[in-house]
Amino acid sequence: MHRDRLISQIGPALMLLVGLGFVFGSVTTLELGSARRMGPGAFPAIVGALLSVLALITLVRNLRYPMGWDRPDPISVFAVAGGVAAFAFLTPLLGVLPAVIVSVLTTASAVPQFRWPGRVVLAFCVAGAVWLVFVKGLGIPLPTIRGL
């Protein structure tokens, strides 16, 4: 039982370290700005703080009620890693929207119950959301589709 409790604390402890790292890095190296005009360090600091709070909540809950753990499924690990790699490799070649579609389709293959029609709908919805938020909403000049 002691081994299970230790293993269930590894994930939240890593989340806490990453969150605190983001907070520390953004506070020490980036301008935070003000509440009206946030600087480049404000967003990483806020996200890092939220991640740290969620990790602390999870750590405390795991101390009281230890979670069980399953061995990782190698196919799922490769699907998620393949989705990240596909996005990184295809974005400069094809543009961000085709890379998002391929990445979501690759990552969604980690869940065998998620059939192809649902995967395709999800991929196009995520690509549309990326276009709306980043290209239209924030005005980031991303190459949406190369050659168009």
Backbone as ProteinMPNN parsed JSONL, in Angstrom:
{"seq_chain_A": "MHRDRLISQIGPALMLLVGLGFVFGSVTTLELGSARRMGPGAFPAIVGALLSVLALITLVRNLRYPMGWDRPDPISVFAVAGGVAAFAFLTPLLGVLPAVIVSVLTTASAVPQFRWPGRVVLAFCVAGAVWLVFVKGLGIPLPTIRGL", "coords_chain_A": {"N_chain_A": [[0.817, -1.2, 0.0], [2.008, 1.212, 0.694], [3.747, 1.705, -1.418], [1.938, 2.162, -3.536], [0.774, 4.541, -2.651], [2.961, 6.279, -2.794], [3.512, 6.216, -5.553], [1.149, 7.345, -6.532], [1.532, 9.959, -5.852], [3.511, 11.006, -7.442], [2.834, 12.158, -9.99], [1.17, 14.521, -9.315], [3.151, 15.844, -7.797], [5.122, 16.378, -9.703], [3.603, 18.06, -11.357], [3.268, 20.209, -9.604], [5.936, 21.083, -9.315], [6.487, 21.909, -11.976], [4.547, 23.929, -12.295], [5.336, 25.769, -10.269], [7.836, 26.325, -11.277], [7.2, 27.695, -13.663], [5.942, 29.946, -12.559], [8.065, 31.054, -11.033], [9.988, 31.474, -13.079], [8.661, 33.297, -14.793], [8.172, 35.454, -13.09], [10.729, 36.255, -12.35], [12.104, 36.781, -14.736], [10.509, 38.021, -16.678], [8.424, 40.819, -17.578], [5.69, 41.621, -15.586], [3.634, 43.475, -15.739], [0.533, 45.295, -15.385], [-2.812, 44.971, -13.967], [-4.517, 46.105, -15.794], [-2.988, 46.324, -18.107], [-1.464, 43.778, -19.04], [1.742, 42.287, -18.875], [4.267, 40.357, -20.708], [4.916, 38.329, -18.923], [2.757, 37.817, -17.327], [0.709, 35.977, -18.102], [2.038, 33.354, -18.166], [2.686, 33.29, -15.426], [0.175, 33.316, -14.15], [-1.008, 30.954, -15.17], [0.867, 29.088, -14.26], [0.543, 29.446, -11.497], [-2.139, 28.61, -11.166], [-1.865, 25.921, -11.988], [-0.16, 25.04, -9.962], [-1.808, 25.324, -7.687], [-3.873, 23.493, -8.298], [-2.322, 21.168, -8.339], [-1.502, 21.045, -5.657], [-3.973, 20.67, -4.387], [-4.605, 18.154, -5.428], [-2.465, 16.651, -4.392], [-3.009, 16.781, -1.616], [-5.525, 15.538, -1.519], [-4.778, 13.007, -2.423], [-3.239, 12.15, -0.312], [-5.126, 11.725, 1.643], [-7.001, 10.001, 0.399], [-5.7, 7.662, -1.326], [-5.07, 7.312, -4.781], [-5.582, 4.733, -7.177], [-3.408, 3.223, -9.597], [-2.664, 2.66, -13.009], [-0.839, 0.678, -15.321], [0.919, 2.348, -17.925], [-0.444, 2.502, -21.207], [1.248, 1.432, -23.996], [0.543, 2.004, -26.654], [-1.128, 4.234, -26.435], [0.687, 6.079, -25.361], [2.51, 6.323, -27.5], [0.735, 7.321, -29.419], [0.011, 9.86, -28.403], [2.554, 11.07, -28.225], [3.2, 10.914, -30.925], [1.251, 12.617, -32.003], [2.052, 15.116, -30.982], [4.6, 15.274, -32.155], [3.86, 15.213, -34.859], [2.5, 17.659, -35.089], [4.599, 19.474, -34.545], [6.365, 18.895, -36.644], [4.817, 19.192, -39.012], [3.706, 21.773, -38.998], [5.536, 23.883, -39.955], [5.756, 22.968, -42.575], [3.171, 22.514, -43.789], [1.417, 24.343, -42.662], [-0.515, 25.741, -39.938], [-3.191, 24.863, -39.589], [-3.631, 22.37, -41.135], [-1.701, 20.893, -39.718], [-2.752, 20.859, -37.127], [-5.081, 19.368, -37.561], [-4.039, 16.833, -38.38], [-2.567, 16.258, -36.094], [-4.552, 16.101, -34.071], [-6.066, 13.954, -35.052], [-4.149, 11.921, -34.918], [-3.559, 11.856, -32.152], [-6.089, 11.293, -31.114], [-6.354, 8.674, -31.804], [-5.49, 7.243, -29.686], [-7.56, 6.503, -28.109], [-9.467, 3.85, -28.387], [-12.26, 3.521, -28.437], [-13.219, 5.791, -29.555], [-14.519, 6.583, -32.461], [-13.861, 6.908, -36.057], [-15.569, 8.89, -37.44], [-16.212, 10.674, -35.331], [-13.645, 11.459, -34.573], [-12.787, 12.875, -36.833], [-14.629, 14.997, -36.906], [-13.983, 16.215, -34.458], [-11.299, 16.944, -35.004], [-11.587, 18.881, -37.056], [-13.149, 20.748, -35.716], [-11.409, 21.565, -33.648], [-9.351, 22.648, -35.208], [-10.771, 24.764, -36.374], [-11.338, 26.239, -34.051], [-8.734, 26.934, -33.274], [-8.052, 28.588, -35.421], [-10.008, 30.635, -35.116], [-9.423, 31.649, -32.496], [-6.586, 32.211, -32.401], [-5.742, 33.278, -34.931], [-7.83, 35.022, -35.912], [-8.974, 36.166, -33.517], [-6.755, 36.914, -31.758], [-5.023, 37.892, -33.612], [-2.605, 36.789, -34.484], [-0.019, 36.291, -36.725], [-0.13, 33.574, -38.125], [0.902, 31.012, -40.356], [-1.683, 29.742, -41.893], [-2.589, 27.818, -43.889], [-0.255, 26.481, -45.931], [0.678, 27.709, -49.089], [-1.742, 28.774, -49.799]], "CA_chain_A": [[0.0, 0.0, 0.0], [2.89, 2.376, 0.76], [4.25, 1.923, -2.784], [0.849, 2.769, -4.303], [0.62, 5.931, -2.21], [4.086, 7.024, -3.344], [3.33, 6.334, -6.999], [0.046, 8.26, -6.816], [1.969, 11.325, -5.559], [4.535, 11.443, -8.391], [2.247, 13.061, -10.982], [0.895, 15.831, -8.741], [4.396, 16.505, -7.385], [5.719, 16.927, -10.921], [2.777, 19.215, -11.751], [3.594, 21.298, -8.686], [7.255, 21.597, -9.688], [6.373, 22.625, -13.249], [3.803, 25.157, -12.041], [6.193, 26.7, -9.54], [8.891, 26.739, -12.213], [6.653, 28.732, -14.532], [5.753, 31.16, -11.756], [9.381, 31.605, -10.723], [10.608, 31.959, -14.313], [7.991, 34.491, -15.328], [8.322, 36.57, -12.155], [12.116, 36.719, -12.287], [12.701, 37.152, -16.024], [9.591, 38.724, -17.573], [7.638, 41.918, -17.018], [4.322, 41.185, -15.293], [2.684, 44.509, -16.129], [-0.518, 45.596, -14.418], [-4.063, 44.272, -14.259], [-5.084, 46.711, -17.007], [-2.109, 46.078, -19.256], [-0.608, 42.682, -18.611], [2.982, 42.101, -19.602], [4.47, 38.999, -21.233], [5.076, 37.346, -17.862], [1.537, 37.642, -16.545], [-0.005, 34.744, -18.454], [2.705, 32.168, -17.596], [2.614, 33.311, -13.963], [-1.187, 32.934, -13.766], [-1.197, 29.531, -15.478], [1.706, 28.347, -13.321], [-0.079, 29.49, -10.17], [-3.31, 27.72, -11.205], [-1.375, 24.551, -12.016], [0.361, 24.737, -8.625], [-2.947, 25.163, -6.777], [-4.509, 22.212, -8.614], [-1.422, 20.099, -7.907], [-1.576, 20.959, -4.196], [-5.26, 20.049, -4.053], [-4.489, 16.738, -5.749], [-1.562, 16.039, -3.418], [-3.708, 16.636, -0.328], [-6.554, 14.494, -1.688], [-4.117, 11.699, -2.515], [-2.793, 11.748, 1.019], [-6.295, 11.225, 2.374], [-7.586, 8.882, -0.351], [-4.752, 7.361, -2.404], [-5.628, 6.843, -6.042], [-4.926, 3.595, -7.798], [-2.71, 3.588, -10.823], [-2.587, 1.62, -14.024], [0.356, 0.753, -16.158], [0.614, 3.099, -19.143], [-0.646, 1.758, -22.44], [2.256, 1.925, -24.932], [-0.086, 2.553, -27.859], [-1.568, 5.581, -26.09], [1.878, 6.923, -25.226], [3.001, 6.603, -28.853], [-0.238, 8.159, -30.121], [0.139, 11.24, -27.931], [3.862, 11.566, -28.674], [3.098, 11.088, -32.377], [0.469, 13.822, -32.275], [2.908, 16.278, -30.713], [5.633, 15.293, -33.189], [3.225, 15.585, -36.127], [2.257, 19.1, -35.075], [5.882, 20.177, -34.636], [6.962, 18.664, -37.955], [3.968, 19.611, -40.127], [3.351, 23.197, -38.983], [6.3, 24.676, -40.921], [5.608, 22.455, -43.938], [1.818, 22.622, -44.332], [0.65, 25.384, -42.006], [-0.988, 25.34, -38.621], [-4.477, 24.154, -39.614], [-3.446, 20.938, -41.436], [-0.935, 20.262, -38.642], [-3.683, 20.62, -36.021], [-5.976, 18.266, -37.948], [-3.284, 15.579, -38.312], [-2.204, 16.046, -34.7], [-5.734, 15.643, -33.331], [-6.4, 12.605, -35.525], [-3.143, 11.006, -34.383], [-3.727, 11.754, -30.712], [-7.377, 10.666, -30.828], [-6.262, 7.227, -32.007], [-5.152, 6.616, -28.403], [-8.802, 6.029, -27.496], [-10.064, 2.987, -29.411], [-13.716, 3.66, -28.491], [-13.504, 7.024, -30.287], [-14.544, 6.154, -33.857], [-13.351, 7.859, -37.041], [-16.388, 10.086, -37.683], [-16.036, 11.592, -34.21], [-12.288, 11.999, -34.631], [-12.725, 13.866, -37.914], [-15.378, 16.177, -36.452], [-13.164, 16.85, -33.427], [-10.122, 17.555, -35.625], [-11.974, 20.104, -37.758], [-13.599, 21.725, -34.707], [-10.219, 22.113, -32.988], [-8.691, 23.512, -36.19], [-11.572, 25.986, -36.447], [-11.133, 27.002, -32.822], [-7.384, 27.514, -33.357], [-8.121, 29.708, -36.372], [-10.782, 31.728, -34.518], [-8.769, 32.249, -31.33], [-5.238, 32.722, -32.61], [-5.592, 34.077, -36.146], [-8.811, 36.111, -35.936], [-9.134, 36.833, -32.221], [-5.525, 37.536, -31.27], [-4.315, 38.51, -34.727], [-1.257, 36.242, -34.643], [0.168, 35.97, -38.156], [0.253, 32.188, -38.326], [0.625, 30.472, -41.694], [-2.785, 28.803, -41.666], [-2.406, 26.728, -44.838], [0.817, 26.868, -46.841], [0.33, 27.681, -50.496], [-2.992, 29.503, -50.05]], "C_chain_A": [[0.858, 1.261, 0.0], [3.431, 2.729, -0.627], [3.188, 2.595, -3.646], [0.667, 4.237, -3.929], [1.733, 6.796, -2.784], [3.915, 7.246, -4.843], [2.207, 7.319, -7.325], [0.425, 9.714, -6.535], [2.96, 11.85, -6.584], [3.972, 12.451, -9.393], [1.93, 14.436, -10.416], [2.151, 16.575, -8.288], [5.115, 17.102, -8.595], [4.93, 18.136, -11.426], [3.09, 20.421, -10.884], [4.942, 21.918, -9.039], [7.201, 22.397, -10.986], [5.64, 23.947, -13.041], [4.632, 26.197, -11.316], [7.345, 27.186, -10.405], [8.419, 27.833, -13.154], [6.452, 30.041, -13.776], [7.093, 31.823, -11.496], [10.035, 32.202, -11.968], [9.969, 33.22, -14.835], [8.154, 35.689, -14.402], [9.744, 37.126, -12.188], [12.658, 37.215, -13.618], [11.798, 37.972, -16.932], [8.859, 39.834, -16.835], [6.203, 41.442, -16.814], [3.285, 42.197, -15.748], [1.692, 44.778, -15.011], [-1.776, 44.823, -14.791], [-4.71, 44.825, -15.531], [-4.29, 46.378, -18.26], [-1.08, 45.019, -18.853], [0.625, 42.588, -19.508], [3.141, 40.663, -20.054], [4.629, 37.934, -20.153], [3.813, 37.044, -17.09], [0.849, 36.308, -16.841], [0.716, 33.497, -17.938], [2.641, 32.129, -16.073], [1.233, 32.854, -13.484], [-1.414, 31.444, -14.001], [-0.362, 28.665, -14.538], [1.117, 28.313, -11.926], [-1.311, 28.579, -10.118], [-2.891, 26.252, -11.207], [-0.853, 24.135, -10.641], [-0.765, 24.507, -7.62], [-3.644, 23.823, -7.027], [-3.636, 21.041, -8.174], [-1.453, 19.938, -6.393], [-2.873, 20.302, -3.742], [-5.193, 18.542, -4.297], [-3.568, 16.017, -4.775], [-2.256, 15.787, -2.086], [-4.777, 15.547, -0.42], [-5.938, 13.109, -1.745], [-3.576, 11.234, -1.176], [-3.948, 11.146, 1.814], [-6.877, 9.978, 1.722], [-6.665, 8.549, -1.518], [-5.46, 6.806, -3.641], [-4.884, 5.594, -6.489], [-4.218, 4.061, -9.064], [-2.665, 2.384, -11.737], [-1.267, 1.765, -14.769], [0.0, 1.522, -17.431], [0.491, 2.179, -20.353], [0.349, 2.274, -23.474], [1.653, 2.534, -26.197], [-0.556, 3.981, -27.594], [-0.39, 6.538, -25.967], [2.411, 7.296, -26.602], [2.038, 7.489, -29.637], [-0.121, 9.614, -29.697], [1.474, 11.835, -28.369], [3.862, 11.792, -30.181], [2.297, 12.314, -32.761], [1.276, 15.083, -32.056], [3.978, 16.402, -31.789], [5.055, 15.701, -34.545], [2.967, 17.085, -36.179], [3.558, 19.867, -35.264], [6.489, 20.048, -36.031], [6.136, 19.278, -39.083], [3.638, 21.1, -40.136], [4.204, 24.013, -39.947], [6.099, 24.228, -42.367], [4.242, 22.753, -44.55], [1.021, 23.799, -43.798], [0.019, 24.83, -40.745], [-2.296, 24.54, -38.686], [-4.348, 22.688, -40.038], [-2.668, 20.204, -40.34], [-1.832, 19.953, -37.452], [-4.588, 19.437, -36.348], [-5.255, 16.92, -37.831], [-2.934, 15.245, -36.859], [-3.383, 15.517, -33.881], [-6.132, 14.234, -33.764], [-5.426, 11.577, -34.961], [-3.351, 10.778, -32.889], [-5.033, 11.044, -30.354], [-7.34, 9.158, -31.052], [-5.845, 6.496, -30.73], [-6.384, 6.034, -27.721], [-9.533, 5.164, -28.525], [-11.583, 3.115, -29.514], [-14.137, 4.891, -29.296], [-13.379, 6.717, -31.778], [-14.145, 7.282, -34.81], [-14.268, 9.048, -37.314], [-16.245, 11.124, -36.569], [-14.665, 12.228, -34.205], [-12.179, 13.099, -35.673], [-13.455, 15.144, -37.504], [-14.565, 16.934, -35.402], [-11.979, 17.577, -34.042], [-10.483, 18.866, -36.324], [-12.491, 21.165, -36.784], [-12.41, 22.364, -33.994], [-9.474, 23.047, -33.948], [-9.454, 24.823, -36.336], [-11.395, 26.861, -35.219], [-9.753, 27.653, -32.807], [-7.399, 28.72, -34.284], [-8.863, 30.893, -35.761], [-10.022, 32.435, -33.395], [-7.459, 32.927, -31.713], [-5.112, 33.632, -33.828], [-6.55, 35.265, -36.133], [-8.857, 36.884, -34.624], [-7.899, 37.581, -31.763], [-4.7, 38.188, -32.368], [-2.889, 38.012, -34.905], [-1.083, 35.823, -36.095], [0.696, 34.561, -38.368], [0.011, 31.792, -39.777], [-0.444, 29.388, -41.579], [-2.683, 27.592, -42.582], [-1.359, 27.202, -45.841], [0.332, 26.737, -48.287], [-0.98, 28.364, -50.813], [-2.837, 30.953, -49.701]], "O_chain_A": [[0.493, 2.264, -0.614], [3.559, 3.904, -0.969], [3.504, 3.507, -4.411], [0.431, 5.077, -4.797], [1.484, 7.922, -3.214], [4.15, 8.348, -5.34], [2.308, 8.057, -8.305], [-0.301, 10.62, -6.947], [3.23, 13.051, -6.597], [4.582, 13.497, -9.618], [2.375, 15.437, -10.977], [2.212, 17.801, -8.385], [5.656, 18.205, -8.517], [5.518, 19.122, -11.872], [3.167, 21.542, -11.387], [5.077, 23.142, -9.06], [7.813, 23.461, -11.078], [6.069, 24.978, -13.559], [4.638, 27.369, -11.693], [7.78, 28.331, -10.28], [9.149, 28.789, -13.417], [6.757, 31.116, -14.292], [7.243, 33.025, -11.713], [10.574, 33.308, -11.919], [10.671, 34.129, -15.278], [8.262, 36.821, -14.873], [9.94, 38.335, -12.068], [13.599, 38.008, -13.627], [12.293, 38.573, -17.885], [8.699, 39.786, -15.615], [5.573, 40.926, -17.737], [2.171, 41.818, -16.108], [1.973, 44.524, -13.84], [-1.809, 44.113, -15.796], [-5.376, 44.09, -16.26], [-4.854, 46.177, -19.336], [0.017, 45.333, -18.392], [0.556, 42.782, -20.722], [2.262, 39.835, -19.818], [4.489, 36.746, -20.444], [3.788, 36.116, -16.281], [0.454, 35.594, -15.919], [0.073, 32.647, -17.322], [2.55, 31.05, -15.487], [1.131, 32.092, -12.523], [-1.95, 30.75, -13.136], [-0.828, 27.625, -14.073], [1.175, 27.29, -11.243], [-1.507, 27.858, -9.139], [-3.489, 25.433, -10.509], [-1.079, 23.006, -10.206], [-0.685, 23.598, -6.795], [-3.967, 23.103, -6.082], [-4.149, 20.032, -7.689], [-1.432, 18.813, -5.892], [-2.875, 19.48, -2.826], [-5.662, 17.751, -3.478], [-3.857, 14.889, -4.373], [-2.113, 14.716, -1.496], [-4.918, 14.732, 0.491], [-6.485, 12.152, -1.198], [-3.468, 10.031, -0.939], [-3.77, 10.182, 2.56], [-7.209, 9.011, 2.407], [-6.833, 9.105, -2.603], [-6.333, 5.944, -3.544], [-3.697, 5.43, -6.206], [-4.428, 5.182, -9.528], [-2.633, 1.239, -11.288], [-0.675, 2.842, -14.827], [-1.102, 1.367, -17.958], [1.232, 1.206, -20.492], [0.305, 3.458, -23.809], [2.207, 3.486, -26.747], [-0.394, 4.85, -28.451], [-0.465, 7.68, -26.419], [2.731, 8.459, -26.847], [2.474, 8.319, -30.435], [-0.15, 10.508, -30.542], [1.523, 12.975, -28.831], [4.457, 12.755, -30.664], [2.622, 12.984, -33.741], [1.199, 16.019, -32.852], [4.24, 17.498, -32.284], [5.687, 16.446, -35.293], [3.195, 17.715, -37.211], [3.616, 20.807, -36.057], [7.071, 21.006, -36.54], [6.706, 19.834, -40.023], [3.317, 21.641, -41.193], [3.639, 24.792, -40.715], [6.256, 25.03, -43.287], [4.158, 23.193, -45.697], [0.044, 24.214, -44.421], [0.013, 23.622, -40.509], [-2.479, 23.616, -37.894], [-4.905, 21.822, -39.364], [-2.937, 19.036, -40.062], [-1.693, 18.899, -36.83], [-4.831, 18.59, -35.488], [-5.793, 15.976, -37.252], [-2.999, 14.086, -36.45], [-3.223, 14.589, -33.089], [-6.495, 13.409, -32.926], [-5.834, 10.483, -34.569], [-3.322, 9.641, -32.419], [-5.075, 10.276, -29.393], [-8.2, 8.437, -30.547], [-5.845, 5.266, -30.695], [-6.265, 5.168, -26.853], [-10.155, 5.698, -29.443], [-12.145, 2.845, -30.576], [-15.302, 5.01, -29.675], [-12.27, 6.603, -32.301], [-14.096, 8.45, -34.425], [-13.758, 10.164, -37.415], [-16.166, 12.321, -36.843], [-14.526, 13.404, -33.87], [-11.556, 14.133, -35.431], [-12.956, 16.246, -37.729], [-14.472, 18.16, -35.456], [-11.678, 18.705, -33.652], [-9.76, 19.854, -36.196], [-12.289, 22.358, -37.009], [-12.405, 23.573, -33.761], [-9.018, 24.116, -33.543], [-8.839, 25.887, -36.415], [-11.312, 28.084, -35.33], [-9.613, 28.797, -32.375], [-6.82, 29.758, -33.965], [-8.407, 32.031, -35.87], [-9.98, 33.664, -33.343], [-7.246, 34.094, -31.384], [-4.438, 34.659, -33.757], [-6.12, 36.403, -36.325], [-8.787, 38.113, -34.619], [-7.982, 38.759, -31.416], [-3.778, 38.952, -32.083], [-2.045, 38.741, -35.425], [-1.905, 35.083, -36.634], [1.852, 34.382, -38.752], [-0.989, 32.199, -40.366], [-0.146, 28.252, -41.211], [-2.688, 26.456, -42.107], [-1.556, 28.209, -46.521], [-0.339, 25.77, -48.647], [-1.312, 28.527, -51.987], [-3.783, 31.727, -49.845]]}, "name": "protein", "num_of_chains": 1, "seq": "MHRDRLISQIGPALMLLVGLGFVFGSVTTLELGSARRMGPGAFPAIVGALLSVLALITLVRNLRYPMGWDRPDPISVFAVAGGVAAFAFLTPLLGVLPAVIVSVLTTASAVPQFRWPGRVVLAFCVAGAVWLVFVKGLGIPLPTIRGL"}
